[in-house]
C-alpha cells in the first residue's frame, strides 16, 4: 500500500477481531490530525485504526 487516502477501499487480510471476518472490506472516510484513520465497514459499523495497523492488517481491495 503506497499511500493511504480518503475514499480508498481496503480489505482485511489478518484476523484482528473475532467479530470482523478476514476478507471484509471498508472505505476510509476520514484521517485526523493525529493520523487516526476512520473507516466504514461495508457490512455496517465503523472502526478507527492507526496508519501502522492499516498497513499491517489491510490491503487495497481489488
ROSE-4610 file (N, C-alpha, C; in Angstrom, 1 decimal, always signed):
// ROSE-4610
residu = [X/X/X/X/X/X/X/X/X/X/X/X/X/X/X/X/X/X/X/X/X/X/X/X/X/X/X/X/X/X/X/X/X/X/X/X/X/X/X/X/X/X/X/X/X/X/X/X/X/X/X/X/X/X/X/X/X/X/X/X/X/X/X/X/X/X/X/X/X/X/X/X/X/X/X/X/X/X/X/X/X/X/X/X/X/X/X/X/X/X/X/X/X/X/X/X/X/X/X/X/X/X/X/X/X/X/X/X/X/X/X/X/X/X/X/X/X/X/X/X/X/X/X/X/X/X/X/X/X/X/X/X/X/X/X/X/X/X/X/X/X/X/X/X/X/X/X/X/X/X/X/X/X/X/X/X/X/X/X/X/X/X/X/X/X/X/X/X/X/X/X/X/X/X/X/X/X/X/X/X/X/X/X/X/X/X]
num = [1/1/1/2/2/2/3/3/3/4/4/4/5/5/5/6/6/6/7/7/7/8/8/8/9/9/9/10/10/10/11/11/11/12/12/12/13/13/13/14/14/14/15/15/15/16/16/16/17/17/17/18/18/18/19/19/19/20/20/20/21/21/21/22/22/22/23/23/23/24/24/24/25/25/25/26/26/26/27/27/27/28/28/28/29/29/29/30/30/30/31/31/31/32/32/32/33/33/33/34/34/34/35/35/35/36/36/36/37/37/37/38/38/38/39/39/39/40/40/40/41/41/41/42/42/42/43/43/43/44/44/44/45/45/45/46/46/46/47/47/47/48/48/48/49/49/49/50/50/50/51/51/51/52/52/52/53/53/53/54/54/54/55/55/55/56/56/56/57/57/57/58/58/58/59/59/59/60/60/60/61/61/61/62/62/62]
x = [+0.9/+0.0/+0.9/+0.8/+1.7/+1.3/+0.1/-0.3/-1.8/-2.1/-3.5/-4.2/-5.4/-6.1/-7.6/-8.3/-9.8/-10.4/-11.4/-12.1/-11.6/-10.4/-9.8/-10.6/-10.7/-11.4/-10.3/-10.3/-9.3/-10.0/-9.2/-9.6/-8.8/-9.5/-8.8/-8.1/-6.8/-6.1/-5.6/-5.7/-5.3/-6.4/-6.5/-7.6/-7.2/-8.1/-7.8/-8.9/-10.1/-11.2/-12.2/-12.6/-13.5/-14.8/-15.2/-16.5/-16.3/-15.1/-14.8/-14.0/-14.7/-14.0/-12.9/-11.9/-10.9/-11.6/-11.2/-11.8/-12.8/-13.2/-14.1/-13.5/-14.4/-13.9/-14.4/-13.7/-14.1/-13.6/-14.2/-13.8/-13.2/-12.1/-11.5/-12.3/-12.9/-13.7/-13.1/-12.1/-11.5/-10.1/-9.2/-7.9/-7.7/-7.6/-7.5/-6.1/-5.9/-4.6/-3.6/-4.1/-3.2/-3.0/-3.3/-3.1/-3.9/-5.1/-6.0/-6.9/-7.1/-7.8/-9.2/-10.2/-11.6/-12.1/-12.8/-13.3/-14.8/-15.5/-16.8/-16.7/-17.1/-17.2/-18.3/-18.1/-19.1/-20.4/-20.2/-21.4/-22.0/-21.6/-22.1/-21.1/-21.2/-20.3/-19.1/-18.4/-17.2/-16.1/-14.9/-13.7/-12.7/-11.7/-10.6/-9.3/-8.3/-7.0/-5.9/-4.7/-3.5/-3.1/-2.2/-1.6/-0.9/-0.1/+0.6/-0.3/-1.4/-2.4/-3.0/-3.3/-3.8/-2.8/-1.6/-0.5/-0.2/-0.3/+0.0/-1.2/-2.4/-3.6/-4.5/-4.3/-5.1/-4.4/-5.1/-4.5/-5.6/-5.1/-6.1/-7.0/-8.3/-9.3/-9.2/-9.3/-9.3/-10.6]
y = [-1.2/+0.0/+1.2/+2.0/+3.2/+4.3/+4.8/+6.0/+5.8/+6.0/+5.9/+7.2/+7.1/+8.3/+8.1/+9.1/+9.1/+8.6/+7.7/+7.1/+5.8/+5.5/+4.2/+3.0/+2.0/+0.7/-0.2/-0.7/-1.7/-3.0/-4.0/-5.4/-5.9/-6.4/-7.0/-8.3/-8.5/-9.7/-10.5/-9.9/-10.6/-10.5/-11.5/-11.6/-10.6/-9.6/-8.6/-8.6/-9.1/-9.1/-10.2/-11.0/-12.1/-11.7/-10.5/-10.0/-9.6/-9.4/-8.9/-10.0/-10.7/-11.8/-11.3/-12.1/-11.8/-11.7/-10.8/-10.6/-9.5/-9.0/-7.8/-6.6/-5.8/-4.6/-3.3/-2.3/-1.0/+0.2/+1.3/+2.5/+3.5/+4.1/+5.1/+6.4/+6.9/+8.1/+9.3/+9.2/+10.4/+10.0/+11.0/+10.9/+12.1/+12.0/+13.2/+13.7/+14.8/+15.4/+14.6/+13.5/+12.7/+11.3/+11.3/+10.2/+9.0/+9.2/+8.2/+8.0/+6.8/+6.6/+6.0/+6.6/+6.2/+5.5/+4.3/+3.6/+3.2/+3.0/+2.5/+1.1/+0.0/-1.3/-1.5/-2.3/-2.4/-3.1/-3.9/-4.6/-3.8/-2.6/-1.7/-1.6/-0.5/-0.3/+0.6/+1.0/+1.9/+1.4/+1.9/+1.5/+2.6/+2.5/+3.5/+2.8/+3.1/+2.4/+3.4/+3.1/+3.9/+3.5/+4.3/+4.1/+2.7/+2.5/+1.3/+0.0/+0.1/-1.0/-1.2/-0.2/-0.3/-1.0/-0.5/-1.1/-2.5/-2.9/-4.3/-5.3/-4.8/-5.7/-5.6/-4.7/-4.5/-4.4/-4.6/-4.4/-3.6/-3.0/-2.3/-3.4/-3.1/-4.1/-3.9/-5.0/-5.1/-4.7]
z = [+0.0/+0.0/+0.0/-1.0/-1.2/-0.2/-0.4/+0.4/+0.8/+2.0/+2.5/+2.2/+1.5/+1.2/+1.5/+1.8/+2.0/+0.7/+0.9/-0.3/-0.7/-0.3/-0.6/+0.0/-0.8/-0.3/+0.1/+1.3/+1.8/+2.2/+2.2/+2.6/+3.8/+4.8/+5.9/+5.5/+5.8/+5.5/+6.7/+7.9/+9.1/+10.1/+10.9/+11.9/+13.1/+13.2/+14.3/+15.3/+15.0/+15.9/+15.5/+16.5/+16.1/+15.5/+15.6/+15.0/+13.6/+13.1/+11.8/+11.0/+10.1/+9.4/+8.4/+8.2/+7.2/+5.9/+5.0/+3.7/+3.7/+4.9/+5.0/+4.4/+3.7/+3.1/+3.8/+3.7/+4.3/+3.4/+3.7/+3.0/+4.0/+3.7/+4.5/+4.4/+5.5/+5.4/+6.0/+6.8/+7.5/+8.1/+8.0/+8.6/+9.4/+10.8/+11.6/+11.7/+12.4/+12.6/+13.3/+14.0/+14.8/+14.0/+12.7/+11.9/+12.3/+13.0/+13.2/+12.0/+11.5/+10.3/+10.6/+10.2/+10.4/+9.2/+9.4/+8.3/+8.5/+7.4/+7.4/+6.8/+7.6/+7.1/+6.1/+5.1/+4.0/+4.6/+5.6/+6.2/+7.3/+7.5/+8.6/+9.7/+10.4/+11.5/+11.1/+12.1/+11.9/+12.7/+12.3/+13.0/+13.0/+13.9/+13.9/+14.1/+13.3/+13.3/+13.1/+13.5/+13.2/+11.8/+11.3/+10.0/+10.0/+11.1/+11.2/+11.2/+11.9/+11.9/+10.5/+9.8/+8.4/+7.5/+7.6/+6.7/+7.0/+8.3/+8.7/+8.5/+8.6/+8.6/+7.3/+6.5/+5.3/+4.0/+2.9/+1.6/+0.8/-0.3/-1.2/-1.8/-1.7/-2.3/-3.8/-4.5/-6.0/-6.5]
